[in-house]
Amino acid sequence: MQQKYVYPDPIPEFAESETQKFRGELLKKLSKNKDSFGDDLDEVVNVCSEG
């Protein structure tokens, strides 16, 4: 039986910085479709980036 590789947890500071970059990029892209999301844009970004 082949052993499954388990990835180590990322360094917390790295994970936080990557999450912030992801949130920024997502917010920028989705804000172009503000008509689709309206006032829910921040909530959509929050749901997509929670971990």
Secondary structure, DSSP 8 states (H G I E B T S, - for coil): -----------HHHHHHHHHHHHHHHHHHHHTTHHHHGGGHHHHHHHHH--
